[in-house]
Amino acid sequence: MAIRKIALSALLVNRANDRHGELENETAAIAQLFASQEQHMRNLAKDLVAKGEVFEPPLVFPDGDKFVVADGNRRTTCLKLLSTPRRAPTVELQQFFADLRKQWKGKFPDKIECRVETDRDRVDDILFRRHTGVQGGIGQSNWNDRMKNNFVIRTGKGNGLHVAERLRQG
């Protein structure tokens, strides 16, 4: 595993993403992400602009002089469309991304930090653990309602009270 900053232009949205199966090219993959999850994609783009960062580096593997995104296609797509709004699949989305891009504070990143894996079996092992459920404890363990509530109460993220902040104001 290596963490490496990679040019946005060198990242390929995965045309064989498991979210949609094999498609003809990156453009079709981008269109499919919006066809199936437009509101989530819009919300993610707004969050990227508001925070000015990607919290989870995309998982990528080399393909010639480019890198295919194995995990993080939605994040990568949003960044690519913020960078070049005309690549969005509809005129309305092109305008949305152009308007949103104007709100980016500071210099827009031309490179993003990615986790690079060269072994496709390892990539699939990582995807298995991230996206197929708990898998008897080896996969990502989802929070139940109590755990989510504890987080909301502790941090104030969501509709809960931020306990540490409340104590500080005290």
N, C-alpha and C positions, 0 to 999 in steps of 0.2 A: 504494500500500500504506500502511496505517495500522495501528499497534499501538494497541489500545484496550481498556480494561477494560469488560467487558460483564456485566450481571447474568445470573446463571445462569438465571433465570426468562425471560430474553429470548432464550435460545439454544434452537433447535429441533433435536433429533436428526433427521438427514436421512431422511425417509421414502422418498427415492429414492436412497439410498446405493448405490454400485456394488457393495458387498459382497452385497447381497440384491435389488436392483432395486426397482421402485416398489411401495410398500405404502400402505395407506389413511391412516395417520396416525403420529404420533410414538410412540404407545403400541405399535403394531404393530412399528415399527422397533426399539424397545427390546427387545421380546420376541424378535424375530428374532436380534438380536445375542447374546442368551443361548441361544437354541435352537441356534445354530451354533458358539458359542465360549464356553460357560459357564465353563469352567475358566480360560481366558485373561482373561475379564472379572473373575472373582473375584481372580485374581492381580494384575491391574491395580489393582483397588480397594484391595487390601491394600498395594500399593506406594504409591499416592497417600496413604493414611493414614500409612504409615511415614515417607515423605519430607515430607509436608505441602505438596506443591507439584506443579504440572504442569510438566514439563520442556520440552514442546513446545507452544507456544500453538496452539489450534485455528484452522484457516483457515475463515472464515465469510463469507457474503455477505448483504446486507440483503434482507428480505422484509417489506415494510410496516414495522411498529414492532418486528419481531423479526429474528433473524439465523439463517439456516440453516447448520448445520455441514457444510462440504464435506469437511473432513479433521479428524479428531479426535473422531469420533462415539463411539468406545469410551471415551475419557477423559471426554468431556462426559456420557455416560450414567452412568458411575460416580459422577461428582460430583453429578449430579442425584439419583441414588438414595441417595447418602450424605446429601444434603440432605433428601430426602423418601422414606424407605425404602418406604412403602406403594405407591409407583409401580412397584416391582419386580414382575416378571410372576408370581411364585409366592410363596406364604406362606413357604416355606423361604428364598427370596432376600430377602424383606422382613425376616425375622429376621436374616439374615446382614448386611445393610446397616445395620440398626438397631444390632446389636452392634458392628460395625466403626466406626460413627459415634461411639460412646462412646469410642473410642480416639484420636480426632482430638485433637491437642495444640493448644491455643490456640483462637482464634476461627475457626470454619469460614467459608470465603470465600463471600460472596454475589455476588461479581463475580470473573471471571477474565480474564486478559489474552488477547486474541485478535488474530489477523491478519485485518483486514477488507479484502476486495477487492470492488469494486462491479461489475467487468467479468467476466461469467460465462466468456467465452473465456479470460481470464487465469487464472481459477480452474481451468479444465480444463487449461490449459498446466502449471500447478503440479502438479495431480494426475497428469498424464501423466509428469512427471519424477520424482515421488515413488513411483509405484506400478506402473509398467509395465516396470521393469527398467532395464538400463544404457542401452539405446537408442543404441548406438554412442558412448557417452561423454557424452551430454547428460542422461541420467537418473542416478539415484542408483546409485553403484557399490558393490556389496556386497563385504564383506570375505571373503577366502578363509580357510581354516583357519589359515594362517601369520599373517595379519594379526590375526585374532581372538586367537590365542595371544600375539602380541606385546602386544596390549592387556591381556590377562589378566595376563601376566607383569609388565608395567609398573605396572598399577594394583592388582593383587590382587583385582579384582572377578571373581567366579566362584570357581573352585577353585585359582587360581594364587597365586603368591608375589608380594607387593607389594615390588618391588625398592627403591624409594625409602625405604619404611618400614624395610626390612631394613638398608639402608645407614645410616640414621639411628640405628638401634639398635646397629649395628656392632661 
